[in-house]
Amino acid sequence: MSESPPPDGLSATNVKRGIRWDALAAIIASLVGLLALVVAGYTAYIQRQQVRAQVWPYLIGANSGGRLGLFWINKGVGPAIVRSVEVTVDGKPQSDWKTVVHSIGLPAADYHQSFLSGNVLSPGENLDWIQFQNKADYDNFLRLEHGPGFQIKVCYCSTLGDCWQTGFGGVSRQSVKQCPALPESKQFTE
């Protein structure tokens, strides 16, 4: 059998190829789909940043404001989840306020304390951590607390898992990947 010649007397090499509209439509659809995927990913990233800003805690320790002791306040817009507390006197870890008061050489002081470790401070919440009953005990504590050997480190996180470390005694606020897992001998349990 022989093949029949192309219509209108054109040879097979002379036939012009037309635009393959179906292939062009598939390429355009793929590009539109890829663009939509990029836009969706960027939108999710922006939304996560907005949520992060809405749950951002900012824990501040202070010893002023007319109070006779140390207190913490959450100045952020989200809860501060306290993961670890470490108090050292002359480089030695302290387990509670009783050992701190003894280590810094205060006579038996009359004070009240609250628990910070494992606590969650809501936005705007104040926590009186240690409160002295009389000004003389507080003044002695304050003089020793500002000494070079006294240091407090507190690590806290947001509800999204972003963490920061702050404290007293030369500890500045800094972002950390996660709160350190302190051995029991270094944990301040109050």
C-alpha positions as CSV (number, residue, x, y, z in Angstrom):
1,M,0.0,0.0,0.0
2,S,1.2,3.4,-0.7
3,E,0.5,6.5,1.3
4,S,-1.7,9.1,-0.1
5,P,-0.2,12.6,-0.7
6,P,-1.3,15.4,1.6
7,P,-4.3,17.4,0.5
8,D,-4.0,20.3,-1.9
9,G,-0.7,19.0,-3.2
10,L,1.5,20.0,-0.2
11,S,4.3,17.7,0.8
12,A,4.6,16.5,4.5
13,T,7.7,18.8,4.9
14,N,5.8,21.8,3.8
15,V,2.9,21.5,6.3
16,K,3.1,24.3,8.8
17,R,2.7,23.4,12.4
18,G,0.0,25.3,14.2
19,I,0.2,26.6,17.8
20,R,-0.7,23.8,20.2
21,W,-3.2,25.7,22.3
22,D,-3.7,22.8,24.7
23,A,0.0,22.7,25.6
24,L,0.1,26.5,26.1
25,A,-3.0,26.4,28.3
26,A,-1.4,23.7,30.5
27,I,1.8,25.8,30.9
28,I,-0.2,28.9,31.8
29,A,-2.3,27.0,34.3
30,S,0.8,25.6,35.9
31,L,2.3,29.1,36.3
32,V,-1.0,30.4,37.8
33,G,-1.0,27.5,40.2
34,L,2.6,28.1,41.2
35,L,1.9,31.8,41.7
36,A,-1.2,30.9,43.9
37,L,1.0,28.6,46.0
38,V,3.6,31.3,46.6
39,V,0.9,33.9,47.5
40,A,-0.7,31.4,49.9
41,G,2.7,30.6,51.6
42,Y,3.5,34.3,52.0
43,T,0.0,35.0,53.4
44,A,0.5,32.2,56.0
45,Y,3.9,33.7,56.9
46,I,2.4,37.1,57.4
47,Q,-0.5,35.7,59.5
48,R,2.0,33.8,61.7
49,Q,3.9,37.0,62.3
50,Q,0.6,38.8,63.3
51,V,-0.3,36.0,65.7
52,R,3.2,36.1,67.1
53,A,2.8,39.8,67.8
54,Q,-0.6,39.2,69.4
55,V,0.7,36.7,72.0
56,W,4.1,38.4,72.7
57,P,4.9,38.5,76.4
58,Y,7.4,40.9,78.0
59,L,8.4,40.0,81.5
60,I,10.1,42.7,83.6
61,G,11.5,42.2,87.1
62,A,11.6,45.2,89.4
63,N,12.3,46.3,92.9
64,S,10.7,49.7,93.0
65,G,7.3,51.3,92.9
66,G,6.9,51.7,96.6
67,R,7.0,47.9,97.2
68,L,9.3,46.3,99.8
69,G,10.6,43.5,97.6
70,L,11.0,42.1,94.1
71,F,8.1,41.7,91.7
72,W,7.5,40.7,88.1
73,I,5.1,42.3,85.7
74,N,4.1,41.1,82.2
75,K,4.1,44.2,80.0
76,G,3.4,42.2,76.9
77,V,0.1,41.4,75.1
78,G,0.2,37.6,75.7
79,P,0.8,35.3,78.6
80,A,4.3,34.7,79.9
81,I,4.9,31.0,80.7
82,V,7.8,30.8,83.1
83,R,9.9,27.7,82.3
84,S,12.9,28.1,84.6
85,V,14.2,30.2,87.4
86,E,17.8,30.2,88.6
87,V,19.1,32.3,91.5
88,T,22.8,32.3,92.4
89,V,24.8,34.0,95.2
90,D,28.5,34.2,94.5
91,G,28.1,31.6,91.7
92,K,26.3,29.1,94.0
93,P,22.8,28.0,93.0
94,Q,20.1,28.7,95.6
95,S,17.0,26.5,96.0
96,D,14.7,28.9,97.7
97,W,14.4,32.3,99.4
98,K,15.3,30.9,102.8
99,T,18.7,29.9,101.5
100,V,19.2,33.2,99.6
101,V,18.5,35.2,102.7
102,H,20.9,33.1,104.7
103,S,23.6,33.2,101.9
104,I,23.6,36.9,101.6
105,G,24.0,37.2,105.4
106,L,20.6,38.8,106.3
107,P,19.4,38.1,109.8
108,A,16.1,36.2,110.0
109,A,13.9,38.5,108.0
110,D,10.2,38.5,107.9
111,Y,8.9,38.1,104.4
112,H,6.2,36.6,102.2
113,Q,6.9,34.9,98.9
114,S,5.1,33.8,95.8
115,F,6.0,31.1,93.3
116,L,7.4,32.2,89.9
117,S,8.7,28.9,88.5
118,G,6.1,27.1,86.5
119,N,3.7,30.1,86.7
120,V,1.9,31.8,83.9
121,L,1.6,35.6,84.1
122,S,-1.3,37.1,82.1
123,P,-0.8,40.4,80.3
124,G,-0.6,43.2,82.8
125,E,-0.4,40.9,85.8
126,N,1.9,41.7,88.7
127,L,3.5,39.0,90.9
128,D,5.0,40.0,94.2
129,W,7.8,37.5,94.3
130,I,9.3,38.4,97.7
131,Q,7.8,41.0,100.0
132,F,9.5,42.1,103.2
133,Q,7.4,43.2,106.2
134,N,9.6,46.0,107.3
135,K,11.8,48.5,105.5
136,A,15.0,47.7,107.4
137,D,15.0,44.1,106.1
138,Y,14.2,45.3,102.6
139,D,17.0,47.9,102.7
140,N,19.5,45.2,103.8
141,F,18.2,42.9,101.1
142,L,18.4,45.6,98.5
143,R,21.9,46.5,99.4
144,L,23.0,42.9,99.1
145,E,20.8,42.2,96.1
146,H,22.7,44.8,94.1
147,G,26.0,43.2,95.0
148,P,28.2,41.6,92.4
149,G,27.5,38.1,93.5
150,F,23.7,38.1,93.3
151,Q,22.1,37.0,90.1
152,I,18.6,35.9,89.0
153,K,17.9,34.3,85.6
154,V,14.3,33.7,84.5
155,C,13.4,32.0,81.2
156,Y,9.9,32.3,79.8
157,C,8.0,31.6,76.6
158,S,5.0,32.7,74.6
159,T,2.2,30.4,73.8
160,L,3.8,29.9,70.3
161,G,7.0,28.7,71.9
162,D,9.2,31.8,71.4
163,C,11.4,32.1,74.5
164,W,13.4,34.8,76.3
165,Q,15.7,35.0,79.2
166,T,15.8,38.0,81.6
167,G,16.6,38.7,85.2
168,F,18.5,40.8,87.8
169,G,22.2,41.2,88.4
170,G,23.4,42.0,85.0
171,V,21.2,39.6,83.1
172,S,19.7,41.5,80.1
173,R,16.7,40.3,78.2
174,Q,17.6,38.2,75.2
175,S,15.8,35.8,72.9
176,V,16.7,32.1,73.3
177,K,15.9,29.1,71.1
178,Q,14.4,27.3,74.2
179,C,14.6,27.6,77.9
180,P,17.5,25.6,79.4
181,A,16.7,22.3,81.2
182,L,18.2,23.0,84.6
183,P,19.3,20.1,86.8
184,E,17.3,19.9,90.0
185,S,20.4,21.2,91.9
186,K,20.2,24.6,90.0
187,Q,16.4,25.1,90.0
188,F,15.0,27.8,92.2
189,T,11.8,26.2,93.6
190,E,10.9,28.9,96.1
